[in-house]
Amino acid sequence: MNDARMHPGMFGRRVRGWFSQPLTARVGPAGILLEHRGRTWQGVVATTPVAVSGEPSPAVVAAFRETLATAAVAPGRVKIVLSDQWLRPMVLVLPATRLSDAEIDVLVAYRYRQIYGSQMQGWVWRRALQHNGLLLAMAWPEALLAGLRGAVADWGGTLSSALPESIHAVRCARLGRADTWVVVAEPRHATVLRLGEGAWRHWRCQGLAATAASAMAESVCNLLQRTATRLGDGCRELVIIESGTCGPWPRELGRRMEAEGWTAHVAAASQAASHSAPHLDFAHAPGRATRTRHLLLAGAALLIGIELGALAWTYQSMETERAQLEDERGRLLKRLRPAAEPSLSKEMAARVQGVRNMVASLSIPWEGLLAELESVRGDKIVVESLRPDPVGRKVEITATAPAFGDITEFIDRVNASKALHQAFLVSETAAREPGIRFVATATWRETE
């Protein structure tokens, strides 16, 4: 009879696995490297790990699973260090006005869409650091994170953190508050950073096509010189961190930079963590910023529902008024005398003109206009009011949007619609709530 209960010795090993030092897993195009208490296990990616789109292929996750299975370590916590080559960094200059976390998230997401467009589909981003009007954000493939997390769970462990290689190296080297340039050296690429009082002023990942140490060092040396000149930065302190088996090129880089008048130090990343390093962890869900964003989305959905209900009620009221005007028009036409008779009195002429204006308002295609505006409005535009001009077949639209780019996209969608064209932005002002209040006009097309 099989005994499915866990042996006391097995239970003890499992508990020690959970509370011992986490297993560090370095994941990159060159393969997988597991590190734990001075021991290492290597895994090779079976196929080319980078697809045409730049996203890691499933072969990376498969190699990671296989390497975990061969590691002689009790399942426990796993810290993943991802190659900088798979990251999409973005340094953003924030506006002078104070922005909330939700507004910053909208701005970062908008800039990522501007840079990468539809290629951001399936990618997740996190804010790394915000300091003195600068914000550093990084994105990586969400499918890769899900695959690595699933592999850790199947192994019996838990994913404690997932960091880029450069941030992990800075933490281990205790450089969180240093005022220096940093080069994180990898076998086939280098990450150049500029740190000062906890602020990341620059972040750049440079691939190294050359194989000779002198050529690789010269490439990074030229990159450092150009970047410092472009930024107008007089700092000439440099720390070179060897985060992998890089060969001799990092030390050759140190000699070249000292020849250029820099002070260079070459160091290997230790296992000590620095609490002053910038916070960035892809493994954990975002905190207050994401919760605020979710609340804003829920509130926006509620406002849209209220807005649609108000528009429906307005449409029904206009239909009722239209029927009443039709009846009044019929009664007035019966009372009007033939054209050959003397002219109407001024009072009657004014009343007739008023009726004619009301009849002209009946030609406004309310149903089509409302349906077309709803289809082109999108998720970010909140329509406040519509004011039609039946004589000129124009409609004035008053609405609010989170950013000016959303307004221009809305104008383009209106011009491309079937019922409206010749849309123009008339004015825009800051709204009471975060966003921009604007007025636009458009002409509805004549029906054939």
N, C-alpha and C positions, 0 to 999 in steps of 0.2 A: 504494500500500500504506500503510495507516494505521499510524502509529507510536504505540503505546499507552504508551510510556515517558514519565515526567514530565520536562518541560523543566527544565534547571538553574535557570532564573529562577523557575519555579513552585515548585521545591523550596525555594529560598531564601525566597520569600515565605511558604511554609507554616511553615518553621522560625521565622521572625520572628514569625508569628502566635502560635505556641505559647509563646514566651518573652517577648513584649511584655506591656504592661499589659492585664489582662483587660477584656473588654467587660462593662459594667454594664447589666443589663436590669431596668428597673422595671416590674413587672406589677401592675396594679390594675384596679378597675372602670371607671376613666376611660379606660383604654387601655394601650398599651405605649410605653415610652420607652427607647431604646437610647442609651448614652453611651460614647464612646471618644475619648480625647485631644482633648477640647473639641468634638467633633462629635456631633450628635444625629440620631436617626431616630425618627419617631413612627409608631405603628400604632393603628388604631381598631378596637374590638371591634364586630363586625357586629350582634350582637343583645344583648339584656339579659344582662349577664355574671353575674348572681346569680340562682340558682333559688330556689324557695320554701323549700327546705331550708337555704339559706344557702351552698351550695357553688357555686364558680364553674362555669359551663357550659363545654362543649367549645369554644365560640366564642373563649374566651380563648386556648386553645392554638393554634387556627387563626390568630388574629391575630398571635400570637407567631411562628409559622412564617413568615408572610408578611413580617413586619417584618425578621426575620433575613435573608430572601432579598434584601431591598432594601438592606441595609446594605453599604456599600463597605468592608468589613473582612475581612481574611484569617481563615479559621476558626481559632479558638484557644480560650483559656479564657473561660468565661462566668460572671459572678457575678450571680445573680438576687436582686433585692430585692422581696419580696412585700408587698403592702398589708396594714396591720394590720387592715383591715376583714374579712379572711378568716381571722383568727387566733382561737383559743379559748384565752385565757390562764387560768391558775389559780395563785393564791398560796396555798400550803399551809403551815400551822403544824405543824412536826414535833413528835413526842412528845419528852419530856425524855430518855428512854432512847436510847442510841446505836443507830441502825439501819444495817444493811448496805445496799449499793447495791440488791441484789435486793429487800429488804424495802421500801425507798423506792419502787422501781418498782411493786411490788404496791399500795402505798398510793396512789400517784398514779393508777394505772389504776382503782382502786376508786372514788376521788373523781370521776374523769371519768365513770365509769359512773353514779354517783349523780346528777351534775348533768345529763348529756346523754342517759343511757340508750342506747337503740338508735341514736341519732343519731351516736354515736361510730364506728359501722360505716364503715370506709373512711377513717378519719382516723388520722394518725400524730402522735405527740407526742414532744417532746424536753425534757430538763431544761435550763433556761437558767442558773440560778444557785441555789446553796444557801449561806446565810450566816446565822449567829446564829439558828438554829432556823426560818428561813423558806426556802421553796423556791418558785422561779418556774418553771412549766412552760408550754409553748405547744404547741398542736396546729393542724394544717392539713390539708386534704384530700390524701390520698395519691395519688389519681388525678391531681390537678393536678400534683403533683411528678413523677409518672411521665410525664405528657404533655409537660411542659417539658423534662425530661431527654431524652426521645425526640426532641423537636424540635431540641435542641442537637446530639445525635448525628447526626441526618440532615443537619444543616448542615455537619458535619465537625468540630465542636468538642467540648469536654468541659465538663461542669458542675463548676466548682471550688468553689462555695459557694452556699447558698440561705438568705438571712437575712430576718427581718422588717424592715420599713421603720424602725421605732423603734430597733432594735439597730444597724442599719447607720448611722443618723444619729448615734447616741451614739459609735460607733467613729470615724466621720469627724471629729466635733467634739472628740475626745480628752477625753471626760468620764467615763472609766471609774472614776476615784477621787474625783470631785468630790462635795461635800456640798451638794446643790442639788435643786430641783425642775426638771424638764425638760418642755417641751411640744414635741413633734414635729408641726409644722404641715403639713397636707396640704390640697388644694383643698376637699375635702368632709368631712374629719374631722380630729380631733386626738387624739394619744396623750399622756396625762399620766403621767409617771414620777417616782418619788422615789428618788434615788440618794444613798448615803452610804457612803464608804469601800468602794466596790465592791459594795455590797449594794443590791438593788432592793427597796425597802420597799413600793412600790405600783406598779401597772400598770393603766391604764384607757384603752380606746379609745372616744372619744365621736364619734358622727356629728353633723354640722352640717346641720340642715334649712334654716336661714335662708340667704339669699343676700347680704344686706347685710353689709358688713364690721363695722359697729358691733354688729349683732345676733350675729354669729358670735363676736366678741371678748367680748361680755357673757356668752354661754353658757359659754365656757371659763373666764372669770374667776370666775363663780359656782361652777363645778365645782371649781376650785382652792381657793377659800375654804372650801367645804363639806368637801372632803376633808381639808384641813389641820386644820380644827376637829374633825372626827370622829376623826382619828388622834392628836390632841393634839400636833401637830408645830409647833414654834416656828420652824422654818426659813422664812425669807422671801427666800431667794435663788432666782432663776428664770432659766433659759436657754431661749430660744425658738429652735428650729432650723427654718428654712425648707427643707424637703426637696423641695419642688416649686414649681410656679408657683401660689402661694397668693393673690396679690393683696395688698391692704393690711391684711387682718385681723390677721396676726401682730404688726405694729408697733402697731396700735390696741390689741391685747391688752397689749403692753408698757407703753403709756401708762396704761391702766386699772389695771394691777397696781402701777405706781409711785404712782398716786394713792391706792391702798389701803395704802401703806407698804412695798411690796415693792421689791427691787432687781432690775430686769429687764434682760436683755441679749438682743438679737436678732442671730442669726448664721446665715449660710448654711453648709450642710454642705460641708466641703472633701473632697479626695480622699485626705487622709492617714489612714492606719489607726492605731488606737490598740490596742496590745497589752494594755492593762489593762482593756479592755471585757469584759463577760461573754461566755462562749463559748456559742454556739448556732448549729448548722449543720444544716439539714434535709437537705442534699444527701448527707451522709456517714452511714454506718451507725453506730449507737451503739457505744461501746467496751466497756469492761470490764463495765459494768452489764448490757448485753444478753448478753454471753457468760456472765456468771454466771447470768442468768435462764435461758438455754438449758440450762446444766448442771443447774440446779435442776429444770427440766421433765423432763430425761432421767432424773435421779435419782428424781423422783416417779413417772415411768412404770415404772421398774424396781421401786420399792417396791410399786406397785399390782399388778404382775405377781406378785411374791412373795406379796402378801396374798391375791390370788385363788387362787393355788396352795395356800396354807395353808387357806383356807376350803373348797376342793374336797376336800382331804385330810381335814379335820375332818368334812365332810358324809359322806364315804365311811365313815369310822370310826363315825359315829353310826348309819348304816344297818346296818353289821355288828352293832353292839351292840344295835340294835333287834331284829334277827332272833334274837339269842341270848336277849334278854328274852322274846320271844314264845314261844320253846321252853320256857324256864323257867316261864313263866306256865302253859303247858299242863300241864307236869308237876305243878306245885303244885295246880292245880285238880283233878286226878285224886286227889291225896292228901288234899284237904280233906274233912272229914266233913260230912254234911248239917247244916242250921241247927238242926234239932230236937235234935241231940245236944249233950252238954255243951260248954261254952265251951272254946276253945283255950287252951293254956298261954300264959304271957306271952311266952316265947321265940318260940313259933310265931306269936302275934299280931303281935309286932314284925316278924317276917319277912314276914308277909302284908301288913302296912302298907307295908313297904319295897317289896314287889313292886307294890302298888297305886300307890305314888309313881312307880315306874319305868314302869308301864303308862301313868300320866297323862302322863309325859314323851313317850310315843309320840304323843300327840295334838298335839305342837308341829309346826306346818307349816314345817319347816326349809326345804324347797325354795322355798316361796312367800316366806318371810321373806328369805332370802338374795337371791333374785331381785329383790324389791321394794327392799331396801336398796341393792343395786347400781345400780338404775335411778334412785334419788333421791339417791344419794351425791354425784354430780357429780365434778368434777376436783380439788376442793380439800379434801374431807373424807377423812381416813384413819381407817378403822374399826380399832380395836385389839382389842376383844373384845365378845361378846354374851353376856348372862346371862338366860335365859328363866325365867319363872314360869308353869308350865302351869296352876296353879289359878286365878290371876287373869288369865291370858292376857296377861301383860305381858312385855316384853323390855327389859332395861337395856343401853344402847349406850354404850360408852366409845370416844371418838375424839378426833382432833386436827384443828384448822383454823388457817389463817393469821391470821384476824381474827375479831372478834366478829360482824361483819356476815355472814360466811360461816356461822356457827353458826345465826343466826336464819333465814337463807334455807334451811338444811338442815331446821330444825324445821318451817318452813312446807311444804316439799316432802313431808315425812313425813306431816303432817296431811292433805295433799291426795292421798295415795296410795290405792290400792285395797285393800291388805292391812293397813295400819296407820292408826291415828288416835289422838287424845288424847295427842299427843306433848308433853312438857314438858322444859325444861332444869332439871336437878337441881343441878349445880355446874359451875364452871370454874376452872381454875388455869393458871398459866404452865407451858408445857412446857419440857423440857431444851433441845430444838431450838427455833428461832424459831417461835412459834405459840401456840395456846391448847389445852389439854387439857380436855375437858368430858365430862360424864355426862348422858345424857338417857334418859327412859323413854317407851315407847309401848305401846299395846294393839293386839293383832291382832284383826281383825274376825272375827266368827263366820261360818262358811260355811253357806250355806242348803242 
